Amino acid sequence: MRTNIFKAGLLMIAMAALVLGTSSCSKEEDSVSDTSLTDLTVTKDQVEVEYLLDDVMRQSEEAVDLATDSLGGPGGPGGPKPPLWGPCATVTIVPFDTITWPKTITVDFGPVNCLCNDGKYRRGQIISVVTAPPQDSLSTRTVTTQNYFVNDHKIEGVKTFINMGHVNGMQTFSMSISNGKVTRPNGTFSTLNAQRTRVFAQGESTPWPAIYDDVWMVSGTESGTAFNGASFSVNITTPLEIPRACSWIVSGVKEVQRGTHPLRVVDYGTGNCDNIITVTVNGNSHTVYLP
């Protein structure tokens, strides 16, 4: 009888240990999974915000190129528009002459959503103040927004470009983002500040409208907060390749650090124009599709 009781006791202890061990293991795995998921979410947030703020700069560049061309011809700003805009945007240039600087160049998508040719809805204004002809060394372009939305995400902040002239034979710009902010339709927001160098790697010799052979290479650092409030910092380790003909970054690598969490490495690929990036955390790679 004692033997049976003893055996039953051992069996109960073993089962309890097994349950406790399983519970402990499960909690540890959930913790790792949650951390990894958060890291991926923060990284995706950072890339999404960077993309939306870069969208402002892309529209500004298109407008400044259009304005520069318009000033030299009889058609004014009503000439051929960038294909991305479709019927959505109008451009104004003040003052409209070839002599007076600075100039204010405004891209107006209207007060309600308009579907652009890249499949994104835009509304509001992008305003660029240019101190001198853009090709002049030390010409500065300051870009702000007024009630500007992309797919109902509000985009704010100040972007500044300074033409540093030709460095190693390539036109180079110093670029900064100050108080960049993206607010989602649900009210959550993410912030970004950046200091970058943009090198005109290809296409400088072909002016408007033959600009879609342009390729920029971007390096630099960033910092900000994700939509969940987590802070992050970014270092571009391999310059990001940004062709004018594509809405996405097509190659390059950057590192994203969130506090004491594992370093995340973001790889934009090898040149394909798509919304796919690879995020590597703790040696594990994950494919992420950008919105």
Secondary structure, 3 states (H helix, E strand, C coil): CHHHHHHHHHHHHHHHHHHHHHHHHHHHHHHHHHHHHHHHHHHHHHHHHHHHHHHHHHHHHHHHHHHHHHHCCCCHHHCCCCCCCCCCCEEEEECCCCCCCCEEEEEECCCCCEECCCCCEEEEEEEEEECCCCCCCCCEEEEEEEEEEECCEEEEEEEEEEEEEEECCEEEEEEEEEEEEEECCCCCEEEEEEEEEEEEEECCCCCCCCCCCCEEEEEEEEEEECCCCCEEEEEEEEEEEEECCCCCCCEEEEEEECCCCCCEEEEEEECCCCCEEEEEECCEEEEEECC
